[in-house]
Amino acid sequence: MIVQYPENVSPCQRFRFELYKDLLKKNGYSVTTKSFLDKKGYEVVHRYGFFLKKMSALLNGFIGRLLLIPQIGKYDFILLQREFAPIGPPIFEWLFIKLFQKKIIYDFDDAIWIPSVSEQNSLAGNFKNAKKVKDICKWAYRISGGNEYLCNYAKQFNENVVYNPTCVDTEKKYNVLANHDVEKITIAWTGSFSTLKYLAITENALKKLQEKYDFNIKIICNQKPSLALRNIQYVEWTEANEVSELASCQIGLMPLTCDEWSEGKCGFKLIQYLSLGIPSVSSSVGVNKKIIEEGVNGFFAHSDEDWYSSIEKLILNADLRKKMGVAGREKMIAQYSLQSNESNFLNLFSNNESDVLTLNHSTKISLRKIINIKTVSNALFRRENALNK
């Protein structure tokens, strides 16, 4: 696995790659992970300043990629997250695919062909090369896209495209239901610092709601928010607390702007909320429109008035929250769980092209593993236990 960051820190890697390591090993694969940044590099890369440390991390990353060259012969497949290196042309991709004839499975869960760089690393924007995405798509053995929008982009350059949704383990980790019988509800938002800006979309509605109702707002992130709201509880994200902190909430939010970059988002916040039985209010953008079923497991909001009215409905009605939460979890178990996506993920490593399920513009395809009766029964049993507590 060729990834950007060390293990256990990046949501993309954890839920698109690391989640499946045990499954791969059970099926006879030996898995090695090679990150571009080491832990010291990761600690500074998203912070302001630290120019020399960032340059050192960048140099170490390139050295690490060069050291892969003599080792490459022992690998049958390379699962590549986004790119071999964060800047420059696709030299390593060309070498490994064209020269060494390696089968690269190219995975991305954002619209990475659109130039984008964080404020903390604005200088790096001069050296990033978003145009290389189409070249890597052309050369790749197979492409794994996190939603239909991304898959349809990749299909312009390569027919071997697999829709591979971001999933959670609903049996071992995301296996509880939020408690909706509380006196004071908590509205949740979780995500990385790069998506904090979208919270501003909900600020007016939340401020108006706070004039009428008493509730908490929990922000689970790796950076404190800057919002003119009361009762904000900032929780620094850790892998250990991500489920327990989120499960203590009753409503989840996923605001987005309506643009190409947002179309490439894979709805992971919604997947997290709904897996824990938390109904959600979200922008009607991209994959959100497939995950949320209006009035069934959540609501869509297009304006300040929509955000206000949708959140208010959920604040006032605990029974509605419970009903929508249960419906949301059932959908996540069926369509966005590790267990439902196992066969689809393993097929990425198939040598038989007939095993690959592709997407086109005219056909909607459900790439879901049929869940056996035991899995469903266990899920329902846990749900009933949670509701009876």
N, C-alpha and C positions, 0 to 999 in steps of 0.2 A: 504494500500500500504506500503510494507516494502522496504525502499530505503536506499541508502548510505548517501546522502547529504540533506541539507535543501532545501526547495522548491525554484524554480526560479533561480538556479545557474548552474545546470548540464544539458548539452544538452540531454544526454540520458534520464534523468528523465523528462525533460520539453517536449520532443517531442515523447516519448514513453508512458509516464504515465500522466503527468499533462495536456497535450493537451486534454485528454479525460474525465477530471473530470466533466465538464458540461454535456457531453453526458451521462455519467453514472447516474448523478443526474436526468436528464430528463427521464431516463428509470427506475427510482425508486430505485436506489442504493444510500445508504448513504456511503460516502467515507471518510476515515480517513487515514492520512499519518504519518508514523513513520520513522524518519531518524535515522541512527546510529550516525552520527555526528551532533552536533548543530552548530549554526552559528560561535561561537568562535572556535570550532574545525576545521571547514571548512577553516577558515581564515589562519590557520597555517599548515594544513596537507600537502600541496604541496609546502611548503617553506623549505629551508635549515635551519637546527638548530631547535630551539624551542622544544628540547627533552622533557622537563618536561610538557610543555603545550600539546604536542602530547600524552604523557602517560596519562595525565588527561582526554583528550578527548576520548581516548581509554577506559579508566575506566568508564567514564560517558556513553559511548555507550553500554557497556556490562550491566551496571545497567539498562539502558533504555530497553534493550531487556528482562532482567529478570522481569521488571515491566509489560511487556506485558502478561506474563503467566496468571495472574488472570483475564485479560481482554479478553482473546482469545475466550471465549465461545460465545461472541456476534457477531462474524464475520462469515459470510457464506463462503467467499472466501478471500484468501490472495494472492495479486499480489506481487511477490517477485522479486526484481531487484538484480540479480547476487548471493547474499548471505546475510544471516542474520548478519554476522560479517566478517570483512575483514581478520581476522586471525583465525587459529585454525580449528579443525574438525567441521563437520556439526551437532553439538549438538542441536542447536535450531531447525534446519530443521527436525531432527529426532523426537524431542519432539512434535512439532506441527503437523507433518504428522502422525507419528506412534502412539504416545500416545494420542493426542487430536483429531486425525482423521480429521484434517482440509484439505480443498481443496486448495492446493497451486498451483498457476499458475506461473511457473518459467520462467522469461524473461531475455534474455541476447542478447546483440548486438555486442559482441566481442568474439574472440576465447579464452574465459577465462579459458579453460582447459590447456592452454599453460602458464607456469610460467612467470610472468611479474611483474616488480616492478620499480617504478620511482627512479632516482638517489637520490632524496630528502628523500626517505624512504627506502634506501637499507637495513638497519637493519631489517625492517619488512619482508623482503624477506625470512628470516630464519624461519618465523612463518606462512607464507601464505601456503595455502593448495589447490593448483589447482586441485588435484586429487579428491576432494570432488564433483566436478561438475557432474561427471558421477553418483555418488550416489544420488544427488539431482534430477537429471534427472529421475532416476529409481523410486524414491518415489513420484515425482510430479503428481498432478492430470492432469495437462496439461502443455505444454511447448510452449512458444512464442519466436520464433527465428527471428532475424532481416534480415536474408538472407538465401538462399538455402544451403549454405555451413554449417551454424550453425544448420539449421534444420536437415540436413543429419547426422551431428554428434549426435544430440539428439535422432534421430530415432534408433540409435544403442541400446538405453536403454529404450525407451518409444514410443509407437505408436501414442500417442495423442499429436502430434506436429503441431503447426499452424505457417505458414509463416505470420509474422506480420511486414511489412516494417516500417521504420521510416518515419514519414509524417510531413507535415506542413499545416497550415491553409491557403489555397490559397484564401479564401474569406475575412477574417477579418484582416490578418496580411501580409502574403506574396502575396499581391494583386496589385502590381505595376510592370511596366516593366522598365528596365534600359533604359536610354537615350543614344543612340549610335551616335547621331549627335553632337559630341564634337570635339574641335580642338586638344585636348591632351587626349589620352585615359589613363585609369587607369586599371592596371591588379591587380586582387584581389586574396588573399588567406585568408581564415578564419579558425580558429580552436583553440584548446587548446594548452597549452605549450608542452604537451606530443607528439604532432604530428609536432611541428616546425622542428624537425630534417629532415623530408622528403623534406623540401624546398630546401635543399642542392642539391637535384637531378636536380633542374631547374637552379641552380645558373650559371653554365657555359653558358647555352643558353641565359639567361637573360642578362648576362654581354656582350655577343657578340651582342645581339640586341641593347643594349644601345649605342654601338659604332656607330650605324646607325640610330636609331630612338629615338625620345624624348617622353618618357612616364613615368607615375608614377607607383609605386608599393605600393599597400595598404595592410598592414598586420593587420588584426583584430584578436586580441588574448588577452590572459591574461598575456602575458610576451613579452618583447621586443625581436625582432629577432637579430641575429648576422650574417649579410650577407655583403659581400664586393660588394655592389651595390649602385648606386646613386638613388636619388629621392624616397627613401623609406618613406612612411607615416605610422607610427605606430599609430594605434587606439586601445586604451584599450577597450576590449569588455564589453558591458553592454546589458542587455535585451532590454533597451530602444533604443539603437542605432544600433542593429544588422541588421535590415532591411534597414534603411535609409543610413547607411554607405556602405553597400553592393550594394544597388541599384544605387549608384553613380559610379559604376565600369562597365567596358565593356567586360572584359575577366576574367574567373575564372580558377584557377589552382588546380589540385588535384594529386600531385605526391605521389607514394607509392613504396615501395620495393616489390619484388616478393617473398613472403614467406607466411607461414601458418597464421601468425598474420594478415597480410594484407588481406588475403582471408576472414577473419572474419569481416572486416570492412563493414559498411552498406551504404557507399557512401553518407553520409549526406551533405558533402560540395557540391557535385554535385547537390543534391536535392535543396539546398539553392540557388545556382547559377541559375539553370535552372528555378526554380519557379519565379525568378525575370527577366527572359528573358536574362540571361547572358550566352552566349555560353562558353563551357569549354574545356580545354585541360587536359587530365588525363592519368595516367598510366593504361595500359590494364591489370588490376588485379581484380579478384573477381567480386563483384557486379557492379563495374564500367562498365564491359562489357555488362551488361544488361541495365544500365541507359543511357550510351552514345551510340548513333547510329552514327557511323563514317560518317562524312560529312553531317549529318542531324542536330544534336544539339551540336556537338563537334568533337574533334579529339583525337586520341590516340597517345601517344609518348612512344617510347621504347629506345631512345638514345638522346644524346645532339642534334644531327641533326634533329631528329623528333620534339623535343621541340622547336627548333629554327624555323623550317619551318612552323609548325602548328600555333604558336603564330604570326609569321610574316603574314600569310594569314589573320588572324583576325585583326591585326593592320591596314593592308592596305585596308580592304574592309568593310566599314560600312554597306552596304546593306547585305553582307553575315552575319555579326553579327546580324543584325535585323532578318533576315530570320531564322537563326539557333536559335536565342533567342526565337522567337515565337513558333517554333517547340518544343523547350525544355519545355517551359511553358505548352503547351498543353499536353505534355506527363506527366508532374508532376500533373496537374489537374486530369488527367484520372487514374493515377496509384500510386501517392505518396502524395495525399492530404488527410487531415482529412476527407473530405466529401466522398472520394472514399473508405475509409477504415473503416467507421463507423460500418457497419454490421459485418465485419470480426473481429473487436475488441470486439464488444459486444458478439460475439459467444464464446469468451474465457470464459465467465461466464455462458455459457449454461450448464444445467444439462443433456442435451441430447447429447450423444457421436456422434450421426449421424450428428449433426450440425458442427462437427469439420472437417475441410478440412486439410488433411495431404499431405506431400510431399514424393515422393520416387525417386530413382535414375533414373528410366526409363521414368518418366512422367513429363512434364513441365506443371505446373498448374498456371493459372492466377487467383489470389484471389482478384478480384476487384469488387467493387460495381458498378453496372451500373449507370452512371451519368444521371440524368434526364435532360430534354431539358432546363428547366429553369436555371439550374446551368451552362450548357454550354453557353447559351445565355448571361448570366450575365458576364461570363468570357470573351467572345468575345467582349462584349460591352466595358468592361474595357480596353481590349487590344487596341481596335480602338481608344478610348479616349486618351490612353497613347501615341500611335503613332502619333496622330494628335496634340499633345502639342508642 
